[in-house]
Amino acid sequence: MKIYYYTKEKKYKSKDTDEYIKKSVYDYTKKDNIAVYRTKEGKPYVDDVFVSVTHTDYFLVICVSDSEVGIDAEKKNRKVMFKSRIIKKYFSKKEKEYTLNSDIGFLEVWVKKEAYLKFLGTGLKDIKNADTFNLNGKFTKIDHKDLIIYIYTEENSSL
């Protein structure tokens, strides 16, 4: 598994993302002619390896792996609007307790939820059912000075 970080002066668009996926997969596999496809839910995929993508403003992070993976990131200094409403609607009891009076705690739970859903490839429709304290796989926090990044993998996967 390898993580690729990209920054840009403008926000990322979908076609930019596909080019960076190809670049990352080539670096990981050394295979040419990489095609990027998307599931009906919009999850990108390529032949022979697994990819997961996250972007926030001017950052793009791509994880390439030999097994299924989900990655998500948010800026550490992100101000969250409607935080209490989101917590009430989408967070489990344990997640609510963890995020009490903490912007970072909120962002950590949210990033974990999205990483898990990207692992599943279902989109955000199942976010309420994604209890980050009660899943079978594992979350790995990736250190970054500007971003909160979590990767979700099956329990026996290694980074």
C-alpha positions in Angstrom: 0.0 0.0 0.0 1.2 3.5 -0.8 -0.2 6.9 -0.3 0.3 9.7 -2.8 -0.2 13.4 -1.9 -0.8 16.2 -4.4 -1.4 19.9 -4.0 -2.7 22.4 -6.5 -3.4 26.1 -6.7 -6.9 25.4 -7.9 -9.5 23.0 -6.6 -9.4 19.5 -8.1 -11.9 18.5 -10.8 -12.8 14.9 -11.7 -10.7 14.7 -14.9 -7.7 16.0 -12.9 -8.3 13.3 -10.4 -8.3 10.6 -13.0 -4.9 11.7 -14.3 -3.5 11.6 -10.8 -5.0 8.2 -10.2 -3.2 7.0 -13.4 0.1 8.6 -12.3 -0.2 7.0 -8.8 -1.1 3.5 -10.1 1.7 3.6 -12.6 4.2 4.5 -9.9 2.8 1.6 -7.8 2.6 -1.0 -10.5 4.9 0.2 -13.3 2.1 -0.8 -15.8 1.2 1.4 -18.7 -2.2 2.1 -20.3 -4.1 2.5 -17.1 -7.8 3.1 -17.5 -9.9 4.6 -14.7 -13.5 3.4 -14.3 -16.2 4.3 -11.9 -18.9 2.3 -10.2 -22.5 3.5 -10.4 -21.9 5.1 -7.0 -18.9 7.0 -8.4 -16.1 5.1 -6.8 -13.0 5.1 -9.0 -11.3 1.8 -9.8 -8.6 0.3 -12.0 -7.7 -3.2 -13.1 -5.3 -5.2 -10.9 -5.1 -2.9 -7.8 -7.4 -1.0 -5.5 -7.6 2.8 -5.2 -9.3 5.2 -2.9 -9.3 9.0 -3.4 -10.0 11.9 -1.2 -9.7 15.6 -1.9 -10.4 18.7 0.2 -9.9 22.1 -1.4 -6.4 22.1 -2.8 -5.2 18.7 -1.5 -5.6 15.4 -3.3 -4.7 12.1 -1.6 -4.7 8.8 -3.3 -4.2 5.4 -1.7 -3.2 2.5 -4.0 -3.2 -1.0 -2.5 -3.3 -4.7 -3.2 -6.4 -5.1 -1.1 -9.6 -3.0 -0.7 -9.1 0.3 1.0 -10.9 3.5 1.9 -9.3 6.9 2.6 -10.6 10.2 3.6 -9.2 13.5 4.7 -10.3 16.9 5.9 -8.4 20.1 6.7 -7.6 20.3 10.4 -8.7 23.9 10.6 -12.0 23.3 8.8 -14.9 25.1 10.4 -18.0 22.8 10.4 -21.4 24.4 9.9 -24.4 22.6 11.5 -22.1 20.4 13.5 -24.7 19.6 16.2 -27.3 18.8 13.7 -24.9 16.4 11.8 -23.9 14.7 15.1 -27.5 14.3 16.2 -28.6 12.8 12.8 -25.6 10.6 11.8 -23.5 9.7 14.8 -23.9 6.8 17.2 -24.0 7.3 20.9 -20.3 6.5 21.4 -19.4 8.8 18.5 -21.5 11.6 20.0 -19.7 11.2 23.3 -16.3 11.2 21.6 -17.1 14.5 19.7 -18.5 16.4 22.6 -17.1 19.9 22.5 -14.3 19.0 20.1 -13.9 20.1 16.5 -11.0 17.7 16.0 -13.0 14.8 17.5 -15.9 15.6 15.1 -13.6 15.7 12.1 -11.9 12.5 13.1 -15.2 10.6 13.4 -16.5 12.1 10.1 -13.3 11.3 8.2 -13.4 7.7 9.6 -17.0 7.3 8.5 -16.2 8.5 5.0 -13.1 6.3 4.8 -15.2 3.3 5.7 -17.9 4.1 3.2 -15.3 4.6 0.5 -14.0 1.1 1.4 -17.5 -0.2 0.9 -18.1 1.9 -2.2 -21.6 2.7 -1.2 -21.4 6.5 -1.1 -22.8 8.5 1.8 -26.2 6.9 1.8 -25.1 4.5 4.6 -23.3 7.1 6.8 -25.8 6.8 9.7 -25.1 3.0 9.9 -21.3 3.4 9.8 -20.5 3.4 13.6 -16.7 3.9 13.7 -16.5 2.3 17.1 -18.2 -0.9 16.0 -16.6 -2.1 12.7 -14.6 -5.3 11.9 -11.8 -3.6 10.0 -9.2 -1.2 11.2 -8.5 2.6 10.9 -5.0 3.9 10.5 -4.3 7.6 11.1 -1.8 9.1 8.7 0.2 12.0 10.0 0.0 15.2 8.0 0.6 18.8 9.1 -2.6 20.2 7.4 -5.0 17.3 7.2 -6.7 14.7 9.3 -6.3 11.5 7.3 -7.7 8.0 8.0 -7.4 4.8 6.0 -9.8 1.9 6.5 -8.7 -1.6 5.7 -9.7 -5.1 6.6 -8.4 -6.2 9.9 -5.5 -8.3 8.5 -4.3 -5.7 6.1 -1.0 -4.0 6.7 0.3 -0.5 5.8 
